[in-house]
Amino acid sequence: MEKMGIGALVVGLVLLGLGGYGVYAFFPDVIAVLKGIIGIIGIVAGLFLVIFGALMIKE
């Protein structure tokens, strides 16, 4: 079990390093994606609030 944990730790560190390099290499694209995700979250939250408000009014 210890060997499996060490292997998972090493693979995790390698993937973390590769992910960090990817973010560094494509930083403008990462910012654009984050802005899009924030917009989508806002739309979904607004939609849920509209539905929740409509259900509250009906009662």
PDB file with one MODEL, atoms N, CA, C and O in Angstrom:
MODEL        1
ATOM      1  N   MET A   1       0.818  -1.197   0.000  1.00  0.00           N
ATOM      2  CA  MET A   1       0.000   0.000   0.000  1.00  0.00           C
ATOM      3  C   MET A   1       0.858   1.254   0.000  1.00  0.00           C
ATOM      4  O   MET A   1       0.483   2.262  -0.599  1.00  0.00           O
ATOM      5  N   GLU A   2       2.015   1.201   0.673  1.00  0.00           N
ATOM      6  CA  GLU A   2       2.863   2.384   0.709  1.00  0.00           C
ATOM      7  C   GLU A   2       3.396   2.718  -0.673  1.00  0.00           C
ATOM      8  O   GLU A   2       3.508   3.888  -1.037  1.00  0.00           O
ATOM      9  N   LYS A   3       3.731   1.669  -1.455  1.00  0.00           N
ATOM     10  CA  LYS A   3       4.246   1.909  -2.800  1.00  0.00           C
ATOM     11  C   LYS A   3       3.177   2.557  -3.676  1.00  0.00           C
ATOM     12  O   LYS A   3       3.482   3.419  -4.500  1.00  0.00           O
ATOM     13  N   MET A   4       1.943   2.145  -3.500  1.00  0.00           N
ATOM     14  CA  MET A   4       0.852   2.718  -4.285  1.00  0.00           C
ATOM     15  C   MET A   4       0.648   4.191  -3.897  1.00  0.00           C
ATOM     16  O   MET A   4       0.409   5.029  -4.767  1.00  0.00           O
ATOM     17  N   GLY A   5       0.740   4.505  -2.623  1.00  0.00           N
ATOM     18  CA  GLY A   5       0.605   5.885  -2.173  1.00  0.00           C
ATOM     19  C   GLY A   5       1.728   6.763  -2.695  1.00  0.00           C
ATOM     20  O   GLY A   5       1.486   7.894  -3.116  1.00  0.00           O
ATOM     21  N   ILE A   6       2.941   6.260  -2.672  1.00  0.00           N
ATOM     22  CA  ILE A   6       4.078   7.027  -3.198  1.00  0.00           C
ATOM     23  C   ILE A   6       3.924   7.221  -4.697  1.00  0.00           C
ATOM     24  O   ILE A   6       4.203   8.302  -5.214  1.00  0.00           O
ATOM     25  N   GLY A   7       3.483   6.183  -5.399  1.00  0.00           N
ATOM     26  CA  GLY A   7       3.262   6.308  -6.837  1.00  0.00           C
ATOM     27  C   GLY A   7       2.186   7.330  -7.154  1.00  0.00           C
ATOM     28  O   GLY A   7       2.335   8.129  -8.079  1.00  0.00           O
ATOM     29  N   ALA A   8       1.107   7.307  -6.391  1.00  0.00           N
ATOM     30  CA  ALA A   8       0.041   8.281  -6.611  1.00  0.00           C
ATOM     31  C   ALA A   8       0.533   9.694  -6.314  1.00  0.00           C
ATOM     32  O   ALA A   8       0.162  10.638  -7.012  1.00  0.00           O
ATOM     33  N   LEU A   9       1.362   9.849  -5.288  1.00  0.00           N
ATOM     34  CA  LEU A   9       1.924  11.154  -4.954  1.00  0.00           C
ATOM     35  C   LEU A   9       2.816  11.668  -6.075  1.00  0.00           C
ATOM     36  O   LEU A   9       2.735  12.841  -6.440  1.00  0.00           O
ATOM     37  N   VAL A  10       3.658  10.815  -6.621  1.00  0.00           N
ATOM     38  CA  VAL A  10       4.561  11.218  -7.704  1.00  0.00           C
ATOM     39  C   VAL A  10       3.765  11.588  -8.955  1.00  0.00           C
ATOM     40  O   VAL A  10       4.030  12.616  -9.578  1.00  0.00           O
ATOM     41  N   VAL A  11       2.801  10.763  -9.320  1.00  0.00           N
ATOM     42  CA  VAL A  11       1.974  11.055 -10.496  1.00  0.00           C
ATOM     43  C   VAL A  11       1.187  12.344 -10.279  1.00  0.00           C
ATOM     44  O   VAL A  11       1.056  13.150 -11.200  1.00  0.00           O
ATOM     45  N   GLY A  12       0.668  12.543  -9.083  1.00  0.00           N
ATOM     46  CA  GLY A  12      -0.062  13.771  -8.774  1.00  0.00           C
ATOM     47  C   GLY A  12       0.817  14.999  -8.895  1.00  0.00           C
ATOM     48  O   GLY A  12       0.381  16.023  -9.422  1.00  0.00           O
ATOM     49  N   LEU A  13       2.046  14.914  -8.417  1.00  0.00           N
ATOM     50  CA  LEU A  13       2.972  16.049  -8.522  1.00  0.00           C
ATOM     51  C   LEU A  13       3.343  16.342  -9.972  1.00  0.00           C
ATOM     52  O   LEU A  13       3.457  17.503 -10.364  1.00  0.00           O
ATOM     53  N   VAL A  14       3.529  15.296 -10.765  1.00  0.00           N
ATOM     54  CA  VAL A  14       3.836  15.487 -12.188  1.00  0.00           C
ATOM     55  C   VAL A  14       2.656  16.150 -12.895  1.00  0.00           C
ATOM     56  O   VAL A  14       2.847  17.090 -13.666  1.00  0.00           O
ATOM     57  N   LEU A  15       1.441  15.668 -12.638  1.00  0.00           N
ATOM     58  CA  LEU A  15       0.261  16.269 -13.256  1.00  0.00           C
ATOM     59  C   LEU A  15       0.058  17.709 -12.794  1.00  0.00           C
ATOM     60  O   LEU A  15      -0.347  18.562 -13.583  1.00  0.00           O
ATOM     61  N   LEU A  16       0.334  17.982 -11.534  1.00  0.00           N
ATOM     62  CA  LEU A  16       0.236  19.340 -11.012  1.00  0.00           C
ATOM     63  C   LEU A  16       1.231  20.260 -11.713  1.00  0.00           C
ATOM     64  O   LEU A  16       0.896  21.390 -12.067  1.00  0.00           O
ATOM     65  N   GLY A  17       2.436  19.781 -11.910  1.00  0.00           N
ATOM     66  CA  GLY A  17       3.439  20.567 -12.624  1.00  0.00           C
ATOM     67  C   GLY A  17       3.060  20.820 -14.070  1.00  0.00           C
ATOM     68  O   GLY A  17       3.211  21.934 -14.571  1.00  0.00           O
ATOM     69  N   LEU A  18       2.563  19.778 -14.751  1.00  0.00           N
ATOM     70  CA  LEU A  18       2.141  19.951 -16.149  1.00  0.00           C
ATOM     71  C   LEU A  18       0.957  20.898 -16.258  1.00  0.00           C
ATOM     72  O   LEU A  18       0.891  21.708 -17.184  1.00  0.00           O
ATOM     73  N   GLY A  19       0.022  20.804 -15.323  1.00  0.00           N
ATOM     74  CA  GLY A  19      -1.131  21.707 -15.316  1.00  0.00           C
ATOM     75  C   GLY A  19      -0.706  23.145 -15.071  1.00  0.00           C
ATOM     76  O   GLY A  19      -1.215  24.064 -15.712  1.00  0.00           O
ATOM     77  N   GLY A  20       0.216  23.341 -14.155  1.00  0.00           N
ATOM     78  CA  GLY A  20       0.735  24.683 -13.892  1.00  0.00           C
ATOM     79  C   GLY A  20       1.433  25.271 -15.097  1.00  0.00           C
ATOM     80  O   GLY A  20       1.277  26.456 -15.393  1.00  0.00           O
ATOM     81  N   TYR A  21       2.210  24.446 -15.800  1.00  0.00           N
ATOM     82  CA  TYR A  21       2.863  24.921 -17.020  1.00  0.00           C
ATOM     83  C   TYR A  21       1.833  25.259 -18.091  1.00  0.00           C
ATOM     84  O   TYR A  21       1.990  26.244 -18.811  1.00  0.00           O
ATOM     85  N   GLY A  22       0.782  24.451 -18.202  1.00  0.00           N
ATOM     86  CA  GLY A  22      -0.271  24.724 -19.176  1.00  0.00           C
ATOM     87  C   GLY A  22      -0.978  26.030 -18.898  1.00  0.00           C
ATOM     88  O   GLY A  22      -1.280  26.788 -19.819  1.00  0.00           O
ATOM     89  N   VAL A  23      -1.244  26.299 -17.625  1.00  0.00           N
ATOM     90  CA  VAL A  23      -1.882  27.567 -17.256  1.00  0.00           C
ATOM     91  C   VAL A  23      -0.950  28.726 -17.584  1.00  0.00           C
ATOM     92  O   VAL A  23      -1.397  29.754 -18.093  1.00  0.00           O
ATOM     93  N   TYR A  24       0.352  28.570 -17.294  1.00  0.00           N
ATOM     94  CA  TYR A  24       1.325  29.623 -17.569  1.00  0.00           C
ATOM     95  C   TYR A  24       1.452  29.870 -19.079  1.00  0.00           C
ATOM     96  O   TYR A  24       1.543  31.018 -19.514  1.00  0.00           O
ATOM     97  N   ALA A  25       1.457  28.804 -19.867  1.00  0.00           N
ATOM     98  CA  ALA A  25       1.655  28.926 -21.310  1.00  0.00           C
ATOM     99  C   ALA A  25       0.447  29.538 -22.004  1.00  0.00           C
ATOM    100  O   ALA A  25       0.597  30.267 -22.984  1.00  0.00           O
ATOM    101  N   PHE A  26      -0.750  29.248 -21.502  1.00  0.00           N
ATOM    102  CA  PHE A  26      -1.980  29.705 -22.154  1.00  0.00           C
ATOM    103  C   PHE A  26      -2.782  30.621 -21.237  1.00  0.00           C
ATOM    104  O   PHE A  26      -4.006  30.510 -21.163  1.00  0.00           O
ATOM    105  N   PHE A  27      -2.097  31.529 -20.536  1.00  0.00           N
ATOM    106  CA  PHE A  27      -2.736  32.363 -19.524  1.00  0.00           C
ATOM    107  C   PHE A  27      -3.902  33.200 -20.061  1.00  0.00           C
ATOM    108  O   PHE A  27      -4.944  33.245 -19.407  1.00  0.00           O
ATOM    109  N   PRO A  28      -3.779  33.872 -21.228  1.00  0.00           N
ATOM    110  CA  PRO A  28      -4.936  34.653 -21.720  1.00  0.00           C
ATOM    111  C   PRO A  28      -6.172  33.789 -21.986  1.00  0.00           C
ATOM    112  O   PRO A  28      -7.301  34.209 -21.733  1.00  0.00           O
ATOM    113  N   ASP A  29      -5.944  32.588 -22.493  1.00  0.00           N
ATOM    114  CA  ASP A  29      -7.071  31.678 -22.737  1.00  0.00           C
ATOM    115  C   ASP A  29      -7.701  31.224 -21.426  1.00  0.00           C
ATOM    116  O   ASP A  29      -8.919  31.065 -21.340  1.00  0.00           O
ATOM    117  N   VAL A  30      -6.873  31.016 -20.409  1.00  0.00           N
ATOM    118  CA  VAL A  30      -7.382  30.598 -19.098  1.00  0.00           C
ATOM    119  C   VAL A  30      -8.274  31.696 -18.519  1.00  0.00           C
ATOM    120  O   VAL A  30      -9.334  31.405 -17.964  1.00  0.00           O
ATOM    121  N   ILE A  31      -7.851  32.949 -18.644  1.00  0.00           N
ATOM    122  CA  ILE A  31      -8.646  34.066 -18.139  1.00  0.00           C
ATOM    123  C   ILE A  31      -9.980  34.141 -18.888  1.00  0.00           C
ATOM    124  O   ILE A  31     -11.021  34.373 -18.274  1.00  0.00           O
ATOM    125  N   ALA A  32      -9.952  33.949 -20.204  1.00  0.00           N
ATOM    126  CA  ALA A  32     -11.188  33.990 -20.995  1.00  0.00           C
ATOM    127  C   ALA A  32     -12.146  32.884 -20.564  1.00  0.00           C
ATOM    128  O   ALA A  32     -13.351  33.110 -20.462  1.00  0.00           O
ATOM    129  N   VAL A  33     -11.619  31.700 -20.314  1.00  0.00           N
ATOM    130  CA  VAL A  33     -12.462  30.579 -19.877  1.00  0.00           C
ATOM    131  C   VAL A  33     -13.056  30.863 -18.501  1.00  0.00           C
ATOM    132  O   VAL A  33     -14.231  30.585 -18.264  1.00  0.00           O
ATOM    133  N   LEU A  34     -12.253  31.412 -17.598  1.00  0.00           N
ATOM    134  CA  LEU A  34     -12.764  31.728 -16.261  1.00  0.00           C
ATOM    135  C   LEU A  34     -13.865  32.777 -16.322  1.00  0.00           C
ATOM    136  O   LEU A  34     -14.850  32.685 -15.589  1.00  0.00           O
ATOM    137  N   LYS A  35     -13.706  33.776 -17.191  1.00  0.00           N
ATOM    138  CA  LYS A  35     -14.757  34.781 -17.351  1.00  0.00           C
ATOM    139  C   LYS A  35     -16.032  34.138 -17.884  1.00  0.00           C
ATOM    140  O   LYS A  35     -17.130  34.481 -17.448  1.00  0.00           O
ATOM    141  N   GLY A  36     -15.892  33.218 -18.813  1.00  0.00           N
ATOM    142  CA  GLY A  36     -17.058  32.518 -19.350  1.00  0.00           C
ATOM    143  C   GLY A  36     -17.749  31.672 -18.298  1.00  0.00           C
ATOM    144  O   GLY A  36     -18.977  31.634 -18.230  1.00  0.00           O
ATOM    145  N   ILE A  37     -16.956  30.991 -17.475  1.00  0.00           N
ATOM    146  CA  ILE A  37     -17.533  30.162 -16.415  1.00  0.00           C
ATOM    147  C   ILE A  37     -18.293  31.027 -15.412  1.00  0.00           C
ATOM    148  O   ILE A  37     -19.377  30.652 -14.963  1.00  0.00           O
ATOM    149  N   ILE A  38     -17.726  32.185 -15.060  1.00  0.00           N
ATOM    150  CA  ILE A  38     -18.406  33.084 -14.131  1.00  0.00           C
ATOM    151  C   ILE A  38     -19.729  33.553 -14.732  1.00  0.00           C
ATOM    152  O   ILE A  38     -20.732  33.638 -14.022  1.00  0.00           O
ATOM    153  N   GLY A  39     -19.744  33.856 -16.025  1.00  0.00           N
ATOM    154  CA  GLY A  39     -20.979  34.263 -16.687  1.00  0.00           C
ATOM    155  C   GLY A  39     -22.021  33.162 -16.684  1.00  0.00           C
ATOM    156  O   GLY A  39     -23.200  33.421 -16.442  1.00  0.00           O
ATOM    157  N   ILE A  40     -21.597  31.937 -16.952  1.00  0.00           N
ATOM    158  CA  ILE A  40     -22.532  30.804 -16.962  1.00  0.00           C
ATOM    159  C   ILE A  40     -23.100  30.573 -15.570  1.00  0.00           C
ATOM    160  O   ILE A  40     -24.292  30.299 -15.429  1.00  0.00           O
ATOM    161  N   ILE A  41     -22.265  30.681 -14.539  1.00  0.00           N
ATOM    162  CA  ILE A  41     -22.747  30.508 -13.164  1.00  0.00           C
ATOM    163  C   ILE A  41     -23.772  31.586 -12.828  1.00  0.00           C
ATOM    164  O   ILE A  41     -24.776  31.309 -12.172  1.00  0.00           O
ATOM    165  N   GLY A  42     -23.519  32.819 -13.279  1.00  0.00           N
ATOM    166  CA  GLY A  42     -24.479  33.894 -13.045  1.00  0.00           C
ATOM    167  C   GLY A  42     -25.807  33.638 -13.722  1.00  0.00           C
ATOM    168  O   GLY A  42     -26.862  33.887 -13.137  1.00  0.00           O
ATOM    169  N   ILE A  43     -25.770  33.143 -14.950  1.00  0.00           N
ATOM    170  CA  ILE A  43     -27.008  32.842 -15.677  1.00  0.00           C
ATOM    171  C   ILE A  43     -27.787  31.739 -14.976  1.00  0.00           C
ATOM    172  O   ILE A  43     -29.002  31.848 -14.809  1.00  0.00           O
ATOM    173  N   VAL A  44     -27.098  30.677 -14.565  1.00  0.00           N
ATOM    174  CA  VAL A  44     -27.781  29.560 -13.905  1.00  0.00           C
ATOM    175  C   VAL A  44     -28.368  30.001 -12.566  1.00  0.00           C
ATOM    176  O   VAL A  44     -29.496  29.635 -12.236  1.00  0.00           O
ATOM    177  N   ALA A  45     -27.613  30.786 -11.794  1.00  0.00           N
ATOM    178  CA  ALA A  45     -28.118  31.261 -10.506  1.00  0.00           C
ATOM    179  C   ALA A  45     -29.343  32.155 -10.718  1.00  0.00           C
ATOM    180  O   ALA A  45     -30.324  32.048  -9.982  1.00  0.00           O
ATOM    181  N   GLY A  46     -29.288  33.027 -11.711  1.00  0.00           N
ATOM    182  CA  GLY A  46     -30.445  33.878 -12.003  1.00  0.00           C
ATOM    183  C   GLY A  46     -31.654  33.080 -12.421  1.00  0.00           C
ATOM    184  O   GLY A  46     -32.775  33.389 -12.017  1.00  0.00           O
ATOM    185  N   LEU A  47     -31.442  32.057 -13.224  1.00  0.00           N
ATOM    186  CA  LEU A  47     -32.548  31.201 -13.661  1.00  0.00           C
ATOM    187  C   LEU A  47     -33.196  30.495 -12.465  1.00  0.00           C
ATOM    188  O   LEU A  47     -34.421  30.434 -12.362  1.00  0.00           O
ATOM    189  N   PHE A  48     -32.366  29.965 -11.569  1.00  0.00           N
ATOM    190  CA  PHE A  48     -32.917  29.309 -10.378  1.00  0.00           C
ATOM    191  C   PHE A  48     -33.690  30.295  -9.506  1.00  0.00           C
ATOM    192  O   PHE A  48     -34.735  29.947  -8.957  1.00  0.00           O
ATOM    193  N   LEU A  49     -33.186  31.519  -9.375  1.00  0.00           N
ATOM    194  CA  LEU A  49     -33.901  32.507  -8.571  1.00  0.00           C
ATOM    195  C   LEU A  49     -35.236  32.889  -9.205  1.00  0.00           C
ATOM    196  O   LEU A  49     -36.221  33.099  -8.496  1.00  0.00           O
ATOM    197  N   VAL A  50     -35.274  32.979 -10.530  1.00  0.00           N
ATOM    198  CA  VAL A  50     -36.534  33.278 -11.214  1.00  0.00           C
ATOM    199  C   VAL A  50     -37.536  32.150 -10.992  1.00  0.00           C
ATOM    200  O   VAL A  50     -38.704  32.407 -10.701  1.00  0.00           O
ATOM    201  N   ILE A  51     -37.090  30.913 -11.126  1.00  0.00           N
ATOM    202  CA  ILE A  51     -37.985  29.768 -10.919  1.00  0.00           C
ATOM    203  C   ILE A  51     -38.451  29.719  -9.472  1.00  0.00           C
ATOM    204  O   ILE A  51     -39.629  29.489  -9.201  1.00  0.00           O
ATOM    205  N   PHE A  52     -37.518  29.938  -8.534  1.00  0.00           N
ATOM    206  CA  PHE A  52     -37.870  29.923  -7.119  1.00  0.00           C
ATOM    207  C   PHE A  52     -38.867  31.028  -6.788  1.00  0.00           C
ATOM    208  O   PHE A  52     -39.822  30.805  -6.045  1.00  0.00           O
ATOM    209  N   GLY A  53     -38.645  32.213  -7.337  1.00  0.00           N
ATOM    210  CA  GLY A  53     -39.576  33.321  -7.120  1.00  0.00           C
ATOM    211  C   GLY A  53     -40.937  33.034  -7.696  1.00  0.00           C
ATOM    212  O   GLY A  53     -41.947  33.345  -7.066  1.00  0.00           O
ATOM    213  N   ALA A  54     -40.996  32.445  -8.888  1.00  0.00           N
ATOM    214  CA  ALA A  54     -42.284  32.100  -9.500  1.00  0.00           C
ATOM    215  C   ALA A  54     -43.038  31.078  -8.659  1.00  0.00           C
ATOM    216  O   ALA A  54     -44.255  31.171  -8.504  1.00  0.00           O
ATOM    217  N   LEU A  55     -42.319  30.111  -8.123  1.00  0.00           N
ATOM    218  CA  LEU A  55     -42.965  29.111  -7.267  1.00  0.00           C
ATOM    219  C   LEU A  55     -43.454  29.728  -5.960  1.00  0.00           C
ATOM    220  O   LEU A  55     -44.497  29.325  -5.444  1.00  0.00           O
ATOM    221  N   MET A  56     -42.732  30.681  -5.425  1.00  0.00           N
ATOM    222  CA  MET A  56     -43.151  31.346  -4.189  1.00  0.00           C
ATOM    223  C   MET A  56     -44.398  32.191  -4.426  1.00  0.00           C
ATOM    224  O   MET A  56     -45.270  32.265  -3.561  1.00  0.00           O
ATOM    225  N   ILE A  57     -44.487  32.829  -5.594  1.00  0.00           N
ATOM    226  CA  ILE A  57     -45.639  33.660  -5.903  1.00  0.00           C
ATOM    227  C   ILE A  57     -46.890  32.803  -6.046  1.00  0.00           C
ATOM    228  O   ILE A  57     -47.971  33.212  -5.622  1.00  0.00           O
ATOM    229  N   LYS A  58     -46.758  31.622  -6.637  1.00  0.00           N
ATOM    230  CA  LYS A  58     -47.915  30.747  -6.852  1.00  0.00           C
ATOM    231  C   LYS A  58     -48.530  30.283  -5.533  1.00  0.00           C
ATOM    232  O   LYS A  58     -49.731  30.020  -5.466  1.00  0.00           O
ATOM    233  N   GLU A  59     -47.728  30.184  -4.508  1.00  0.00           N
ATOM    234  CA  GLU A  59     -48.267  29.725  -3.212  1.00  0.00           C
ATOM    235  C   GLU A  59     -48.872  30.887  -2.545  1.00  0.00           C
ATOM    236  O   GLU A  59     -49.395  30.760  -1.438  1.00  0.00           O
TER     237      GLU A  59
ENDMDL
END
